[in-house]
Amino acid sequence: MRALILIYVFLICMSLKSQSLDSLMLEINPAQEEVVMATFKSPKLVLLQTNETQKKYALTFWIGHRFGDIGGEFGGSHTLYGLDAATDIHLGLDYGITNDFTVGIGRSRFNETYHVLAKFRLLKQKEEGMPLSVTLFGQSGWITRKENFQNEFPAETDRITHFLQVILARKFSPSLSLMLNPGYLIRPVVTDAFDQNNFLVIGMGGRLKITKRFSLIADYTLVNGLDRPEDTEFTYYNPLGIGLEIETGGHVFSLNFQNATYITENNFIPYTQKSWEDGGVRFGFTISRNFYLGPKNGPSGTGGY
């Protein structure tokens, strides 16, 4: 826990330093290379984070919802193809400390999990010289539900999981953006006796703009096949999500399908036990609403989305 606090403090310091450096470079060279804007239209794709951060003083309210299985044993017409069930619900607030540094809080229904996050845009893609954007992301989740059995969580710190990720993104054209997200999950307690506590993951995703307001989005997280054991007690699958992203002024709205049951990285990465092939796909949606809380002259700068 102490190490993660140090990481968050480091991100804050790096963000402030980056803002000062950007201002200094603009004074020295006003004609510096143009920064590529809006690699993605939202800080979240389907399941994964993108490289985008909040603008300074911008507050975003998030609502995420995942329904039940469309097909398979737990889906079909008797559950209205999953619409009768809710496997996870997430509410969150993200705020832009600077154009490049975002902090957030939220709660998920699964395990009654509260989380805090920090996101820092380290490098920005430019028309010349810098081919991609690099963003650092960290999130901690705190499980608050009652124990299912005695000593399930021997210590309070055993309820806390951590996820760290580097997001590499590039906007190839006004219509196409891609990203690669290596990350590392840390969890003190496992529910599968043959699974491991910590493991490496690699996420990838993209956005294809089809009209002014509509885009196709997709992401995939490679969890199995890296350093995770193959002989686990339960069967796990790599999370895959596809969706339609809709821009409506201050809203970004996505309709999506995924085999992941849960919404936040700390939950869906280790616990995806549903398969596209077996009908374990579910419908979901994400809605975000932006509010500007800064001076009346409005947001400015090259950060944010």
C-alpha positions in Angstrom: 0.0 0.0 0.0 2.8 2.4 0.8 4.4 1.7 -2.5 1.2 2.6 -4.4 0.8 5.8 -2.4 4.4 6.7 -3.5 3.4 5.9 -7.1 0.4 8.3 -6.9 2.5 11.0 -5.4 5.0 10.5 -8.2 2.3 10.9 -10.8 1.1 14.1 -9.3 4.7 15.5 -9.3 5.3 14.4 -12.8 2.0 16.0 -13.9 2.9 19.4 -12.4 6.4 19.2 -13.9 5.0 18.3 -17.3 2.6 21.3 -17.2 5.5 23.7 -16.3 7.7 22.2 -19.1 5.0 22.5 -21.7 4.4 26.2 -20.8 8.2 26.9 -20.9 8.5 25.2 -24.3 5.6 27.3 -25.7 7.4 30.5 -24.6 10.7 29.4 -26.1 9.3 28.0 -29.3 5.7 29.1 -30.1 5.8 27.2 -33.4 6.6 23.8 -31.8 5.2 20.7 -33.4 1.4 20.4 -33.3 0.0 17.9 -30.8 -2.3 15.3 -32.2 -5.7 15.7 -30.5 -8.5 13.3 -29.6 -6.8 10.0 -30.3 -9.9 8.5 -28.7 -13.1 10.3 -27.8 -13.3 8.9 -24.2 -10.9 7.9 -21.5 -12.6 4.4 -21.7 -13.1 2.1 -24.7 -15.2 -1.0 -24.0 -13.4 -2.5 -21.1 -9.9 -0.8 -21.2 -8.7 2.7 -20.5 -7.5 4.8 -23.4 -4.7 7.4 -23.3 -7.1 10.2 -22.9 -7.3 12.3 -19.7 -9.7 14.9 -18.4 -9.3 18.5 -19.2 -8.3 20.7 -16.2 -11.3 21.5 -14.0 -13.4 18.9 -15.9 -15.5 16.5 -13.9 -17.0 13.4 -15.5 -19.7 11.3 -14.1 -19.7 7.6 -15.3 -22.4 5.0 -15.3 -21.6 1.5 -16.4 -24.0 -1.5 -16.6 -23.5 -5.1 -17.5 -26.5 -7.4 -18.0 -26.6 -11.2 -17.8 -25.6 -13.9 -20.4 -27.4 -13.6 -23.7 -27.1 -17.4 -24.4 -25.9 -20.5 -22.8 -27.1 -22.1 -19.5 -27.9 -18.8 -17.8 -29.3 -16.9 -20.9 -32.0 -17.4 -23.4 -35.6 -16.3 -23.5 -36.3 -17.1 -19.8 -34.0 -14.2 -18.8 -34.9 -12.1 -21.8 -31.5 -12.8 -23.2 -29.8 -11.4 -20.1 -31.8 -8.3 -19.7 -33.5 -9.6 -16.5 -30.1 -9.8 -14.8 -27.4 -7.3 -13.8 -24.0 -8.8 -13.2 -22.3 -5.5 -12.4 -23.1 -1.8 -12.1 -20.5 0.9 -11.8 -20.7 4.6 -10.8 -17.7 6.8 -10.9 -16.3 10.4 -10.9 -13.1 11.5 -12.6 -11.6 15.0 -12.3 -8.9 16.8 -14.2 -6.3 18.2 -11.8 -4.4 19.4 -14.9 -4.8 18.7 -18.6 -2.6 15.7 -18.2 -3.4 14.4 -14.8 -6.7 12.8 -13.7 -7.9 11.3 -10.4 -11.1 9.4 -9.8 -13.2 7.5 -7.4 -16.0 4.9 -7.9 -18.0 1.9 -6.8 -18.8 -1.4 -8.4 -21.6 -3.7 -7.4 -19.3 -6.8 -7.6 -17.8 -7.5 -4.2 -19.1 -4.0 -3.2 -15.8 -2.7 -4.5 -14.7 1.0 -4.1 -11.8 2.2 -6.1 -9.5 5.1 -6.6 -7.5 5.8 -9.8 -4.8 8.1 -11.1 -4.0 8.7 -14.8 -1.1 10.7 -16.1 -0.3 11.5 -19.8 3.4 11.2 -20.0 4.0 11.8 -23.7 1.8 13.2 -26.5 1.7 12.2 -30.1 2.8 15.0 -32.4 2.5 15.6 -36.2 6.3 15.3 -36.3 8.9 13.9 -33.9 6.7 11.9 -31.5 4.9 9.0 -33.1 2.6 7.9 -30.2 1.1 8.9 -26.9 2.1 7.3 -23.6 -0.2 7.4 -20.5 0.3 5.8 -17.1 -2.7 4.4 -15.2 -3.0 3.1 -11.7 -6.1 1.8 -9.8 -6.7 0.4 -6.4 -9.9 -1.5 -5.5 -11.2 -2.1 -1.9 -13.6 -5.0 -1.3 -16.1 -4.0 1.4 -18.6 -7.0 1.3 -18.9 -9.4 4.3 -16.6 -12.4 4.3 -18.2 -15.5 2.7 -16.3 -17.7 5.2 -14.2 -17.1 8.3 -10.7 -15.6 7.6 -11.4 -15.1 3.9 -9.5 -11.8 4.3 -7.1 -12.4 7.2 -6.1 -8.7 7.2 -7.9 -5.6 6.0 -5.1 -5.0 3.4 -6.0 -8.4 1.9 -9.2 -6.7 0.6 -7.2 -4.3 -1.6 -6.1 -5.0 -5.1 -3.9 -2.9 -7.4 -3.6 -2.5 -11.1 -0.8 -0.7 -13.0 -0.8 -0.1 -16.7 1.1 1.7 -19.5 -1.0 2.8 -22.4 0.6 3.2 -25.8 -1.7 4.9 -28.3 -1.4 6.2 -31.9 -3.9 8.1 -34.1 -3.2 6.8 -37.6 -5.8 8.9 -39.3 -8.9 11.0 -38.4 -10.8 7.7 -38.5 -8.5 5.1 -37.0 -6.8 4.9 -33.6 -5.1 1.9 -32.0 -3.5 1.2 -28.6 -1.4 -1.4 -26.7 -1.8 -1.6 -22.9 0.6 -3.8 -21.0 -0.3 -4.0 -17.3 0.2 -5.8 -14.0 -2.4 -7.0 -11.5 -1.6 -7.4 -7.8 -4.1 -9.1 -5.4 -3.4 -10.5 -2.0 -6.2 -13.2 -1.9 -7.4 -15.6 -4.7 -10.6 -17.6 -4.8 -9.0 -20.3 -7.0 -6.6 -22.5 -5.1 -4.5 -23.1 -8.2 -4.4 -19.6 -9.5 -1.7 -17.1 -8.8 -2.0 -13.7 -7.0 -0.2 -11.5 -9.5 0.1 -11.6 -13.2 1.1 -9.7 -16.3 -1.6 -8.8 -18.9 -1.5 -7.2 -22.3 -4.5 -5.2 -23.6 -5.1 -4.0 -27.1 -7.9 -1.9 -28.6 -9.0 0.4 -31.4 -11.5 2.9 -32.6 -12.8 3.2 -36.2 -14.9 6.3 -36.9 -17.7 5.6 -39.4 -19.7 8.9 -39.2 -19.3 12.3 -37.4 -20.9 10.9 -34.3 -20.7 7.1 -34.5 -17.6 4.9 -34.1 -16.9 1.2 -33.8 -14.8 0.3 -30.8 -13.2 -3.0 -29.6 -10.6 -4.2 -27.1 -9.1 -7.5 -26.0 -7.0 -8.4 -22.9 -4.6 -11.2 -23.0 -4.6 -12.8 -19.5 -4.3 -16.5 -20.2 -1.3 -17.6 -22.2 1.3 -15.4 -20.5 2.4 -16.2 -16.9 -1.0 -17.4 -15.6 -1.1 -21.2 -14.7 -2.9 -23.4 -17.1 -4.2 -26.0 -14.6 -6.5 -23.6 -12.5 -9.5 -24.9 -10.6 -11.9 -22.8 -12.8 -11.8 -22.1 -16.5 -10.9 -18.5 -17.4 -11.1 -16.6 -20.7 -9.5 -13.6 -22.1 -11.9 -10.6 -22.0 -13.1 -9.3 -25.4 -15.4 -6.4 -26.0 -16.9 -4.8 -29.1 -19.2 -1.8 -29.2 -20.7 1.3 -30.8 -19.6 4.7 -29.5 -22.0 7.6 -29.8 -21.0 11.3 -29.3 -23.8 13.7 -28.3 -22.4 17.0 -27.1 -21.3 16.7 -23.5 -22.1 12.9 -23.5 -20.1 9.9 -24.7 -22.4 6.9 -24.9 -21.4 3.4 -25.8 -23.5 0.2 -26.4 -21.3 -2.9 -26.2 -21.1 -6.6 -26.0 -18.4 -8.5 -24.0 -17.7 -11.8 -22.3 -16.4 -10.0 -19.2 -18.9 -10.1 -16.3 -17.5 -7.1 -14.4 -16.5 -3.6 -15.3 -13.2 -2.4 -13.6 -9.8 -3.9 -14.5 -9.2 -5.1 -10.9 -12.4 -7.3 -11.3 -12.8 -8.4 -15.0 -9.1 -9.3 -15.6 -8.9 -12.1 -13.0 -12.5 -13.2 -13.0 -13.7 -13.6 -16.6 -15.2 -17.1 -16.7 -17.6 -16.6 -19.7 -16.9 -17.5 -23.3 -18.2 -16.0 -26.5 -18.3 -19.5 -28.0 -20.6 -20.8 -25.2 -23.0 -17.9 -25.3 -21.5 -16.2 -22.3 -21.7 -12.8 -23.9 -23.6 -9.9 -22.3 -25.0 -6.6 -23.4 -23.8 -3.5 -21.6 -23.6 0.3 -21.9 -21.5 3.1 -20.6 -22.6 6.7 -20.2 -20.5 9.7 -19.3 -21.5 13.3 -18.7 -18.9 16.1 -18.5 -19.2 19.1 -16.2 -16.8 22.1 -16.3 -16.0 23.4 -12.8 -13.3 26.0 -13.6 -13.2 29.7 -14.5 -15.9 31.1 -16.7 -13.6 31.6 -19.7 -13.7 27.8 -20.2 -11.2 25.0 -20.6 -8.0 25.5 -22.5 -4.8 23.7 -23.4 -3.8 20.6 -25.3 -4.7 17.9 -22.8 -8.0 16.2 -22.1 -10.6 14.8 -24.5 
